[in-house]
Amino acid sequence: MDQCLLVLIVTPTIENAVVDWLLERDDVPGFSSAPINGHGTSAHSLTPAEQVAGRQRQIMFQLHLPTTTAEALVEALRESFSGSAMHYWLTPVLASGHLK
């Protein structure tokens, strides 16, 4: 089965909505989330305080899924979070498992 890692980057303002949305989905067996700092040249999307600090607080979600499930999830996210400026990417998973 073709597996991938779906990474979502969202603003803290929609973090709880994304958590709730993901938890309600039967096709999402689980996920990880962590606060991160975004750095970049897109100053128009930063508040004045973020411009001074040189970073923007964001939340990163990671989901290990079959690729077809991840692609369908992206389309559902596009519908549910239109206009949120959520950023995502899919990366192939070469191997995974539990070490015992």
Residue pairs with C-beta under 8 A, 6 or more apart in sequence:
1 66
2 66
2 67
2 68
2 92
3 64
3 65
3 66
3 67
3 92
3 93
3 96
4 64
4 65
4 66
4 67
4 70
4 90
4 91
4 92
4 93
5 62
5 63
5 64
5 90
5 91
5 92
5 93
6 61
6 62
6 63
6 64
6 65
6 70
6 73
6 74
6 88
6 89
6 90
7 60
7 61
7 62
7 63
7 88
7 89
7 90
7 91
8 18
8 60
8 61
8 62
8 63
8 77
8 86
8 87
8 88
9 36
9 38
9 58
9 59
9 60
9 61
9 86
9 87
9 88
10 18
10 58
10 59
10 61
10 81
10 84
10 86
10 87
11 57
11 58
11 59
11 84
11 85
12 35
12 57
12 58
12 59
14 81
14 84
14 86
15 33
15 59
17 81
18 59
18 61
18 81
18 86
19 33
21 77
21 80
21 81
22 28
22 31
22 61
22 63
25 73
25 76
27 65
27 69
27 72
27 73
28 63
28 65
28 73
29 65
30 63
31 61
31 62
31 63
32 61
32 62
32 63
33 59
33 60
33 61
33 62
34 59
34 60
35 57
35 58
35 59
35 60
36 57
36 58
36 59
36 60
37 55
37 56
37 57
37 58
38 55
38 56
38 57
38 58
39 54
39 55
39 56
43 51
45 56
45 85
46 56
50 56
50 57
63 70
63 73
64 93
64 96
65 73
67 90
67 92
70 90
71 90
74 88
74 90
77 86
77 88
